Amino acid sequence: MSLLVRPNRSGSAIETFGFEFLGFKTLRLDPGRSIEEDTAGRELGIVLLGGTCAVRSSAGDFPSVGGRADVFSGLPHTLYLPIQTRFTLTATTPCDIAFCYSKAEQRHAAALVTPSDVRVEIRGGANATRQINHMIQPGFPAHR
């Protein structure tokens, strides 16, 4: 039995991973391309790995999310969307996007986390040093 999950061309569906509470997928969109989705019973963190997009949702509209070129070019923008939210995400530049899902029952307000909101923590040392970027921190108004 292998624990390795290989993505298909369109990315891996979150159900593929076998997690009960968490889900994750990545997507690359060309400018002008859109996706439509419903968060249903999951809250969602949309992390812009690179590029800029616009998000129209039943929880609010966010006309400009993102802006960095790639993951090595500064801190990310993250958009939190609550449960039961229909949304359309449209790339305004080439976009690499991470979708981070968590099963939830409570509804909270949608929120945009900007780079100035991100807390940076350095862990380890020498050749084991790493930077942790806390986009959705403890105390953030979300269910999980």
Backbone torsions as a table, in degrees:
resi	resn	phi	psi	omega
1	MET	NA	132.1	-179.6
2	SER	-106.4	138.7	175.8
3	LEU	-90.6	-4.8	-179.6
4	LEU	-77.1	125.7	176.8
5	VAL	-108.4	116.9	-179.3
6	ARG	-92.9	132.5	179.7
7	PRO	-74.1	153.3	171.5
8	ASN	-95.4	-176.5	-175.7
9	ARG	-58.4	-34.8	-176.9
10	SER	-94.0	8.6	-177.5
11	GLY	95.6	169.8	-179.7
12	SER	-95.6	135.6	175.0
13	ALA	-68.4	145.1	-176.6
14	ILE	-62.7	-27.1	179.8
15	GLU	-66.5	-23.2	-177.6
16	THR	-62.4	-29.3	-172.3
17	PHE	-78.9	-19.1	177.7
18	GLY	80.9	11.6	177.7
19	PHE	-83.0	141.9	179.6
20	GLU	-81.4	-39.5	-172.8
21	PHE	-107.9	-22.9	-173.4
22	LEU	-115.7	152.6	174.3
23	GLY	-146.9	155.0	-177.7
24	PHE	-154.4	138.5	170.4
25	LYS	-152.7	158.3	174.8
26	THR	-120.6	156.6	-177.7
27	LEU	-149.0	141.6	173.8
28	ARG	-114.6	127.0	-179.8
29	LEU	-123.8	137.6	172.7
30	ASP	-81.6	157.6	179.3
31	PRO	-53.6	135.0	-180.0
32	GLY	88.5	-15.9	178.9
33	ARG	-79.3	145.9	-177.4
34	SER	-130.9	157.8	167.8
35	ILE	-130.7	148.5	175.0
36	GLU	-120.7	140.7	-177.3
37	GLU	-155.2	163.6	173.7
38	ASP	-126.3	129.7	-178.5
39	THR	-70.8	-20.5	179.1
40	ALA	52.7	-122.7	-178.4
41	GLY	-93.3	25.0	179.9
42	ARG	-127.2	140.4	168.3
43	GLU	-88.3	158.7	-168.7
44	LEU	-138.4	133.0	169.1
45	GLY	-108.0	118.4	177.6
46	ILE	-100.5	112.4	-177.5
47	VAL	-105.1	120.9	177.6
48	LEU	-80.8	104.9	178.4
49	LEU	-72.4	-32.8	176.4
50	GLY	-168.4	145.0	178.4
51	GLY	99.3	-174.7	-178.7
52	THR	-135.4	142.6	178.4
53	CYS	-141.3	168.8	173.2
54	ALA	-117.9	140.0	179.7
55	VAL	-125.7	123.5	172.4
56	ARG	-109.3	128.6	-176.9
57	SER	-144.3	164.8	175.9
58	SER	-70.7	-9.1	178.0
59	ALA	-104.3	2.6	-180.0
60	GLY	136.9	162.7	180.0
61	ASP	-110.0	139.6	-178.9
62	PHE	-130.2	93.9	-170.7
63	PRO	-71.1	-18.9	-179.2
64	SER	-146.7	101.5	179.1
65	VAL	-117.0	127.4	178.1
66	GLY	105.8	-160.0	178.6
67	GLY	143.5	-23.9	179.5
68	ARG	-78.4	154.8	-176.8
69	ALA	-72.4	-39.8	-177.4
70	ASP	-162.1	-178.3	-175.6
71	VAL	-67.8	-13.1	179.6
72	PHE	-97.5	5.5	-174.6
73	SER	-115.3	52.6	176.8
74	GLY	104.7	-175.7	-178.3
75	LEU	-86.2	156.2	-173.4
76	PRO	-86.9	161.3	163.1
77	HIS	-93.5	140.5	177.7
78	THR	-132.2	132.4	177.4
79	LEU	-109.9	122.2	175.8
80	TYR	-93.7	126.8	174.4
81	LEU	-121.1	133.4	-177.3
82	PRO	-79.0	177.3	176.2
83	ILE	-60.5	159.1	176.3
84	GLN	56.4	42.2	-179.9
85	THR	-119.0	120.3	172.3
86	ARG	-87.6	138.1	179.9
87	PHE	-147.2	155.3	171.6
88	THR	-124.0	124.4	178.2
89	LEU	-109.3	125.9	-179.7
90	THR	-122.5	125.3	178.6
91	ALA	-72.3	130.1	174.4
92	THR	-100.2	-19.5	170.4
93	THR	-135.2	172.7	173.2
94	PRO	-56.2	131.3	-174.1
95	CYS	-126.1	138.3	165.3
96	ASP	-114.8	124.7	-170.4
97	ILE	-131.7	139.2	172.5
98	ALA	-109.1	132.8	177.1
99	PHE	-110.6	117.3	-175.5
100	CYS	-115.5	111.0	-173.6
101	TYR	-105.0	149.4	172.7
102	SER	-142.6	130.5	176.3
103	LYS	-60.0	137.7	-176.7
104	ALA	-152.5	160.3	175.7
105	GLU	-120.5	-25.6	-177.7
106	GLN	-91.9	143.4	178.7
107	ARG	-102.2	133.0	176.9
108	HIS	-126.1	170.5	-179.7
109	ALA	-74.6	146.4	172.6
110	ALA	-64.8	149.2	-178.3
111	ALA	-152.4	142.1	175.2
112	LEU	-101.2	123.8	176.4
113	VAL	-99.6	118.7	-178.7
114	THR	-95.8	165.4	179.3
115	PRO	-53.9	-33.4	179.9
116	SER	-70.2	-15.5	177.4
117	ASP	-88.4	-13.0	-174.3
118	VAL	-79.8	127.7	175.9
119	ARG	-91.7	129.8	-178.8
120	VAL	-104.2	134.1	179.0
121	GLU	-130.6	132.6	175.9
122	ILE	-100.9	129.3	179.2
123	ARG	-122.4	158.2	177.3
124	GLY	74.9	-160.6	-180.0
125	GLY	-168.5	167.6	179.9
126	ALA	51.6	-127.7	-177.1
127	ASN	-79.4	1.8	177.7
128	ALA	-112.6	19.4	178.8
129	THR	-74.7	136.9	176.2
130	ARG	-144.6	155.1	-179.8
131	GLN	-107.1	126.1	177.0
132	ILE	-104.5	123.8	177.4
133	ASN	-104.5	111.8	-178.6
134	HIS	-89.8	95.5	179.6
135	MET	-80.7	-50.5	176.9
136	ILE	-109.2	100.8	-171.4
137	GLN	-89.9	163.3	172.5
138	PRO	-53.7	138.5	-177.6
139	GLY	93.0	-10.5	177.3
140	PHE	-61.7	138.2	-178.0
141	PRO	-72.8	82.7	177.2
142	ALA	-145.9	162.4	179.8
143	HIS	-70.4	-50.8	-179.2
144	ARG	-123.4	NA	NA
